[in-house]
């Protein structure tokens, strides 16, 4: 780990999990969750995340996971109560509108607690991660900024992405040491052009060409051909935008962030996810899961996780053992208190 080659070469994060092995954990989790009407799902997640973390190795050491089923169950009960209140009042406008406003202002708090809990429950070499995000910055990036990107028809999306990904990177800490990432707006505008605009245009052009070809082959009047093609574009273009932004642009943004990510002067990172291969894996996973009635879900999860792990690389710049020792020595200052409401989970 401390050899000269480790300091000049990038190494992939290794994942040693196997689909057949994980299937046994997954099927037991499913059966017990069904038998307990979902209560066991909290413990099921602990088993799932523990399996993936324990089989994820960085420089010969695996990740740890320290949450308990009880913690996650408490968080899920709180989340369920919030959703129940929302569902019960959403049909009453005089209540739904004020509640929507409350939920918007509650979202950053929920997200911060969720990310803080996930970080604190994850460790590497006995040092835990943490999330230091503040309420108002999270409110801006998670609530306001997405609407601003839409209102500007995407013109500000790359600029917002730059600050969003920098916020995500720099608010995580490893022990007492904060991650850092120096990002440029130009790289995100390039990613937006290549990963957002270009695929949307290609999909729209291909669809228009094929639809007009088939409609003319059916010997329809030219006016109907044009009208049908334009009607289809109204559906295809928004779908193409969502597809491009989720599967291509977001992958490119992830590559940009990780390539500029540093942990002090100790470790630098790299990412070389191929968007086309990522789309292929995602789509074929979906097809496999659907046609197997869910039985191939463990295989799909392991396959995707292994690919992302192998594409995420690190390079150690100096003696990491001394760095780890320093972090462990100040662990009490870092603290291991749990989030205010333990186990709250929010997917973003």
Secondary structure, DSSP 8 states (H G I E B T S, - for coil): --SHHHHHS-EE-EE---HHHHHHHHHHHHHHHHHTTTTTHHHHHHHHHHHHHHTEEETTEEEEE---HHHHHHHHHHHHHHHHHHHHHTT-HHHHHHHHHHHHHHHHHHHHHHHHHHHHTEEETTEEEEE---HHHHHIIIIIHHHHHHHTTTTTHHHHHHHHHHHHHHTEEETTEEEEE---HHHHHHHHIIIIIHHHHHHHHHHHHHHHHHHHHTT--HHHHHHHHHHHHHHHHHHHHHHHIIIIIHHHHHHHHHHTEEETTTEEEEE---HHHHHHHHHHHHHHHHHTTTTTHHHHHHHHHHHHHHHEEEEE-S-HHHHHHHHHHTHHHH-----SSTT-----
